[in-house]
Amino acid sequence: MSILRMAVLGWFVMAFSALPQAQPVFSDGQAIVEFQRALDSYAFEHRQVERRLGASADQQAIAAAMRAARPTRQDGAVFTPVVAAAFRARIGYAFRKGCRAPEPGESFIVPRPNEGAGGAMPLAACLVAVLPRLPAELEYRARGVALVLVDTHADLVVDILHAAFPAQPTPEEPRAQDN
C-alpha cells in the first residue's frame, strides 16, 4: 500500500473515531410522526392564542385562554397508547445506558391536563436526548414516575404519560439482586 493511501486511511480512521456516538435508531417512526402532529396542532393553537392576546399577555392570561380553547382535556390526547409505548421504550433505552430516573420531588400527585404544572421537575439531558424535540413553547418534565408535557409559556400541563419512569428504590428497600 502506498504511503499516500495509508495516510488517507489513517486520516479517515482518526476523523470518524472523533465523531460523537450516533443516536440510536428506534423503530417507532409512525408513533413519533403521530406525536409530532399532535404537538404541531397544540403549538399552532398556542401561537394563535398568544397573537390574539398580544405581546403584553402574562402567563395567567395565556393559561386561561388555552384552557378555554381546550376545555375538556383528557390524559392521552398527545401520549396515545402507541406514542406511550414508544416513549417508554426510549426511556428504557436511556436507563439501560446509565441515565437515572428523575428525583421524585416532594409529591407523587400528578396534575391533570389543563392544570398548573407546579412541582414538575425538569428532565436530565440524557432523557431529553432520546425523546423527540419539542416546539419552543413546550418542555418535558417529571412528577413522580410520570412524564409531564408542559406548556412553559402558560405553566400548563398539556398531557401526562403515567408510569414513564421506574420507581427508584429507597435506601431501606431491598433490591431484587440483594436477596
N, C-alpha and C positions, 0 to 999 in steps of 0.2 A: 504494500500500500504506500502511496506516495506521501510525502511529508505534508503536502497541502491537504490531501484527503483526511489525514489523521488530525490535522489542526481544525478543519471544518467539523469533523465528527466530535472532537473534544469540545469545541465551542457549543455545538448543539446539546451535548450532554450537560454541560455547565448551565446553559441558558434554561433548559427545561427542568432541571432539578431545582433551580432557584424560583420557579413559579409557585404560587401558593397552591395548596391542595385543591383540587377541583371539588365543586359542590357535589353532593351525592345525587344520583339520578333516581328520582322517585317515579313510580308507575301510576301516579294519581292525577294525571293531566286533566281528565274530564272533571274531576271533583274540584280542582283548582280553578278551572275555567268557570264552573258554576259559582264558586266563591267570589271570583273577581267580578263577575256580572252583578252579583248582589251588592258588592262594595261600590261598583260604579253607580248603581242605582241610588244607593244611600248618599254617596258623595255628591251626585248631581242634585238631589233634593236638598242636601245641606247647603250647598252653594247658592241655590235658588233662595232659600230662607235668608241666608246672610245678605244677599243682594237686596231683597225686599226690606230687610230691617235697616240696612245702611251701615256705614263704617262705624258709627258710634254705638252700635248694639253691644251690650255686655253679655257675659256668659249666661246669666239667668234668662235674658230675653231670647237668646238663641235656643236654650233648652226648652223654654215654654213653647216657642214656635215649632221646634222639632217634635215635641210631644203632641201638639195639635195636628201636625202634618201626618203623624204616625200614631194615632191614639190607641190602637189595640195591638201592641207588640207582644209576641209570644217567644219563648225560648225556641231556638231552632230556625228562626227566619233566615239567618245567614249561615249558621252552623247546622245545615241539614244533615240527615244521617250519613249521606255519602261524604260530605265535607268533614263531618266529625270524625269518621273513620280515618280519612286521610291525615287529618291533623294529629290524631292520636298516634298514628304510625310515625309521622315525622318527629313528634315529641319523644316517642320511644327511641327512635334513632339517636336523637341528641343525648338522651340519658345513657344509651349504650356507649356513646363516645366520651362520656365523662361529665356531661353537663348535669347540674344539680337542680332539683325542684326549687321553685321559689319558696322563700320563708313564708310560713302560713300567716304571719301577722297576728293581730290580736283577736280576730274573729273569723270564724268559718262561715258566717252568714253571707250568702251570696246575694247581691242585689238583683233585681229583676230588670228586664229591658224597660227603658224609659225612666228608670230611677237614677239618682245620682251615683257616681262611681267612687265616692269617698271610701278610703281604706283599701282600694285595689292597688297592688304593688306593681311597679314596672318589671318586665321580664329581663332575665340575664341575656346578654348579647348572644350566647351560644344557642339559646332557644329561638330568639328572633331570627337568627341566621337561617334556620331550617324552615321557617314559616314564610308564606308569600308576603311580598311587600304590600304596604297599606297606603291609601291616599293620605295626604298631609293632615287631614282632619282626624284621623283615627290612630289608635295605638292599642297594642296588645298589653294586657295587664293580668295579674293573677290575684285571686281572692280564695284562700284556702286551697283546694285542689281543682278549682275551676279556672279556665281561661276566659277572661272577660275582654270583649271588644268594646273599646271606649271611644266616644266622640270627645276629643280633648278640648275642642272649642266650646262645647256645651257642658262638659263634665257629666256626660250622659251615657248610660250603658246601652249599647246597640244590640248586643247578643251575648249569650253565655254558652260556653262549652263545658258542661259538667264532667267531672272525673277526668280532666285532661292530664293531670299530674298525679303520679303515685304519691300517696301519703308517705312522708319521711318518718321512719321510726324515731321515737324519742329515746334518749339515752337509757331510760329504765326498761324499755320494751326489748325483749329478746328478739334477735333476728333469726330467720329460718336456718341459716347456716351455723348458728351458735348452738343449736340443740343437738 
